[in-house]
Amino acid sequence: MKMTSWFKLTVLAAAAAATMGANAAAVNTGTITVNGRINTTGCVIDAASTSAAIELGTIIAADFGGTKGAKSPAKDFTIHLTQCPEAQAGVSLTANGTADATDSKLLAITGVTGIGLGLYNPDDTQINLNSASAVTTIDATSHEANIPLRAAAVYTGGTVTEGQFTATTNFTLTYN
């Protein structure tokens, strides 16, 4: 008799679980739709922008004041794009060079120690290495865009040594 009651209880529990599962499946349904667009080309990078040299000038090491994150005066520059596809409304730039050993948000600099190179949007917000800049609008009439950027030397700690320095990065463009 105990086995029969146990059997009935097991069958009732299984039936209840099956009913709950059926109801849960009916309530938790939906649809995912993914859309996109394929372009065969992007904007053309103006020849003057493909290998732009930005001159920060002479920087006095003491001007950093020994404060990590202190930066030199920033130098404005622009990446000019032409012949952008009509379907593209905006573009951003991602610098993907070698990271500074002390601060991975900065580009590594060769030739001196104690600084890295920071890239910034025009409003002075930092563009971390391998992160996108602010989106720049592509002109719908001329199909051109100018990505405004700023560069500055940033103190990373330790002794800032004297000498010429260089920071180099490749960049990729992302279209919106």
C-alpha positions as CSV (number, residue, x, y, z in Angstrom):
1,M,0.0,0.0,0.0
2,K,2.8,2.4,0.8
3,M,4.3,1.6,-2.6
4,T,1.1,2.5,-4.4
5,S,0.7,5.8,-2.6
6,W,4.4,6.6,-3.5
7,F,3.7,5.7,-7.1
8,K,0.6,7.9,-7.2
9,L,2.5,10.8,-5.7
10,T,5.4,10.4,-8.2
11,V,2.9,10.3,-11.2
12,L,1.2,13.5,-9.9
13,A,4.5,15.3,-9.4
14,A,5.6,14.4,-13.0
15,A,2.3,15.5,-14.5
16,A,2.5,18.9,-12.6
17,A,6.1,19.4,-13.8
18,A,5.1,18.6,-17.4
19,T,2.2,21.0,-17.3
20,M,4.4,23.8,-15.8
21,G,7.0,23.2,-18.5
22,A,4.5,23.4,-21.3
23,N,3.1,26.7,-19.9
24,A,6.6,28.2,-19.5
25,A,7.5,27.4,-23.1
26,A,4.4,29.2,-24.3
27,V,5.1,32.3,-22.3
28,N,8.8,32.6,-23.1
29,T,8.8,32.8,-26.9
30,G,10.0,35.6,-29.1
31,T,11.6,36.6,-32.4
32,I,15.1,37.9,-33.1
33,T,15.6,39.7,-36.4
34,V,19.1,40.7,-37.5
35,N,19.6,43.2,-40.3
36,G,22.7,44.7,-41.8
37,R,24.3,46.1,-44.9
38,I,27.4,45.1,-46.9
39,N,29.6,47.7,-48.5
40,T,32.4,46.7,-50.8
41,T,34.5,49.8,-50.1
42,G,34.9,52.4,-47.3
43,C,36.0,55.9,-47.5
44,V,39.3,56.8,-49.1
45,I,41.9,58.2,-46.7
46,D,43.3,61.4,-48.1
47,A,47.0,61.0,-49.0
48,A,48.1,63.7,-46.6
49,S,46.4,61.8,-43.7
50,T,47.7,58.3,-44.5
51,S,51.0,58.9,-42.9
52,A,50.5,62.2,-41.0
53,A,53.4,63.3,-38.8
54,I,52.2,65.2,-35.8
55,E,54.8,67.5,-34.2
56,L,54.4,68.0,-30.4
57,G,57.4,70.3,-30.3
58,T,59.8,70.5,-27.3
59,I,58.3,69.5,-24.0
60,I,60.0,70.4,-20.6
61,A,60.0,67.3,-18.4
62,A,59.4,69.4,-15.3
63,D,56.1,70.6,-16.7
64,F,54.6,67.2,-15.9
65,G,55.1,68.1,-12.2
66,G,55.6,64.5,-11.2
67,T,51.9,63.8,-11.5
68,K,50.9,60.6,-13.3
69,G,48.4,61.4,-16.0
70,A,49.7,65.0,-16.4
71,K,49.8,65.9,-20.1
72,S,51.6,68.2,-22.4
73,P,49.7,70.8,-24.4
74,A,47.7,68.8,-27.0
75,K,48.3,69.2,-30.7
76,D,45.2,69.1,-33.0
77,F,45.2,67.1,-36.2
78,T,42.6,65.8,-38.7
79,I,42.2,62.6,-40.7
80,H,40.5,63.6,-43.9
81,L,38.3,61.1,-45.8
82,T,37.0,61.3,-49.3
83,Q,34.7,59.3,-51.6
84,C,32.7,57.8,-48.7
85,P,29.9,55.4,-49.7
86,E,26.5,57.2,-49.9
87,A,25.0,54.7,-47.4
88,Q,27.4,55.7,-44.6
89,A,26.4,58.4,-42.2
90,G,29.2,58.4,-39.7
91,V,32.7,57.1,-39.1
92,S,35.0,56.6,-36.1
93,L,38.7,55.8,-35.8
94,T,40.4,53.2,-33.7
95,A,44.2,53.4,-33.0
96,N,45.6,49.9,-32.6
97,G,49.4,50.4,-32.0
98,T,51.6,49.1,-29.3
99,A,50.5,50.0,-25.8
100,D,52.6,51.8,-23.2
101,A,54.1,49.3,-20.7
102,T,52.8,51.4,-17.7
103,D,49.5,52.6,-19.0
104,S,47.7,50.4,-21.6
105,K,45.4,53.2,-22.6
106,L,48.3,55.1,-24.1
107,L,50.5,54.4,-27.2
108,A,54.1,53.4,-26.4
109,I,56.8,56.0,-27.1
110,T,60.3,55.1,-28.2
111,G,63.4,57.2,-27.6
112,V,62.5,58.4,-24.1
113,T,61.1,57.0,-20.8
114,G,58.4,58.3,-18.4
115,I,55.7,59.2,-21.0
116,G,53.2,57.6,-23.4
117,L,51.1,59.2,-26.1
118,G,47.5,60.0,-25.5
119,L,44.9,60.4,-28.3
120,Y,41.9,62.6,-27.6
121,N,38.6,63.6,-29.1
122,P,38.2,67.4,-29.7
123,D,36.4,67.7,-26.3
124,D,39.5,66.3,-24.6
125,T,38.0,63.0,-23.7
126,Q,40.7,60.4,-24.0
127,I,40.5,57.7,-26.7
128,N,41.9,54.6,-25.1
129,L,44.1,52.5,-27.3
130,N,42.0,49.9,-29.3
131,S,38.8,51.9,-28.6
132,A,36.9,54.0,-31.1
133,S,36.9,57.8,-31.3
134,A,33.7,59.8,-31.2
135,V,31.7,59.3,-34.4
136,T,32.2,62.0,-37.0
137,T,29.4,62.7,-39.5
138,I,30.0,62.0,-43.2
139,D,28.8,64.9,-45.3
140,A,25.9,63.6,-47.4
141,T,26.6,66.0,-50.3
142,S,30.4,65.8,-50.6
143,H,30.8,62.3,-49.2
144,E,33.7,63.5,-47.1
145,A,34.5,63.5,-43.4
146,N,37.2,65.1,-41.2
147,I,37.9,63.1,-38.0
148,P,39.3,65.7,-35.6
149,L,41.8,64.4,-33.0
150,R,44.3,65.6,-30.5
151,A,47.6,64.1,-29.4
152,A,49.6,64.8,-26.2
153,A,52.5,63.3,-24.3
154,V,51.2,61.9,-20.9
155,Y,53.4,61.3,-17.9
156,T,53.3,57.7,-16.8
157,G,55.7,57.8,-13.8
158,G,59.4,57.5,-13.2
159,T,62.1,59.6,-14.7
160,V,61.3,61.4,-18.0
161,T,64.5,61.1,-20.0
162,E,65.7,63.7,-22.5
163,G,65.8,63.0,-26.2
164,Q,63.7,62.7,-29.4
165,F,60.7,60.5,-29.2
166,T,58.3,58.8,-31.6
167,A,55.0,57.0,-31.3
168,T,53.5,55.2,-34.2
169,T,50.1,53.6,-34.7
170,N,48.0,52.1,-37.4
171,F,44.3,52.9,-37.4
172,T,41.1,51.3,-38.6
173,L,37.9,53.1,-39.5
174,T,34.4,51.9,-38.4
175,Y,31.3,53.1,-40.2
176,N,27.9,53.8,-38.7
